[in-house]
Amino acid sequence: MVRLGELDRTKPISYQRICSLSDEALELFPDLKLNDQEPEWCNWTPQELTKEAVGNEYGVKQFRKKLVCLSVADGLLKSEPESVKQGIEQAATHLTGGPLDKFIFQQAYNIRTNVELQKRIRPVMDVLIEAAFSNLRQYVKESSPEILDERFLNFFVYATTVGRLSPTLAPALRQDISKILGSRRKELTPTLFLTSLPALGYDSRQITEWDEQYVRLWCCDPGSPEGWLRGVNNAAYNAPPSLGWEFMKMHPRDADRFLRKHRGSFLRSLIMEMYRKCKRDPAVNAAWLAARFMKLHLTLHVLNGTHAYKRIPRNLGSKVLEIANTVRTGIRESTDNFEGKVKVEKIVGAVQWSLRER
């Protein structure tokens, strides 16, 4: 659950949290605009909001997520590092960053390409980089490489924020991360995520070597140990926060049983997350579409076994078909060639045929 921090439960929320953004901020982050009901909730106390959640749990949850992300967006544009850092800590319920992924990162392309904004947010990025390194050093020094903990979560979300908002900083960020990891760079279980960090700043206007590396990362055999591990990690990454982060913290010997017990929840969340990322990301390029489809392909084999697509419920199967259609169109319309393009297009074509025959 998203943490709102320490609030006085007897005072209106608007006295304690940012409830509105400037026109500039709303233009950059349109998903943070309050709906018709939410301005009224800003005048309620946290205690009154808790009572409202009894009959409107989903609406109140979304409102709480927005409140946290409002402070992140406001602090970012005002160059207030501590406000951004605190908001990230409260929102980070999972390696995805939880609501940050929906309300902040989906619109990051507006910031990545704006030179003036990049100058303005640089002080914030510097603080997040140092916080990321501090958490990673503690994790490497004190934790088992087989099990993730809160320090790794903080490190990853801070580093992800920097990579997505300021892609020019990503190469140096990766080098410093490698130095901190040292001899444990290959030993660490979540190498998958560390390898993908340079690609977090993708640009829809061109396919870079980072994008090609991201595609290569996922073009592996679903039946291989490497493919299985990456599929498991992706299942956890795209799972509901309550399941995904709990799963990631488990010892490998307990993970398989947990995954099978909650297979239905993992499956639905995976497909809906990949549907959103492939269909609605305004900045995605053909290489990222290819990589995301291969992530889905690998993970479906982990969850469903050899006959990965036959075990998908019909309502979710239609979503997977839409994803496949979008990916194939994006790849065919792209004039750029990249490693793995032909392979991915063949797999996508086979999946389209399989799902249409159902």
ABEGO torsion letter per residue (X at the ends): XBBAEBBBAABBAAAABBABBBAAAAAABAAABBBAAAAAAAABBAAAAAAAAAABAAAAAAAAAAAAAAAAAAAAAAGBAAAAAAAAAAABABAAGEAAAAAAAAAAAAAAABAAAAAAAAAAAAAAAAAAAAAAAAAAAABBAABBBAAAAAAAAAAAAAAAABAAAAAAAAAAAAAAAEAAAAABAAAAAAAAAAAAABBAABBBAAAAAAAAAABBBAABAAAAAAAAAAAAAABBAAAAAAAAABBAAAAAAAAAAAAAAAAAAAAAAAAAAAAABAABBAAAAAAAAAAAAAAAAAAAEABAAAABBAAAAAAAAAAAAAAAAAAAABABBBBGAAAAAAAAAAAAAAAAAX
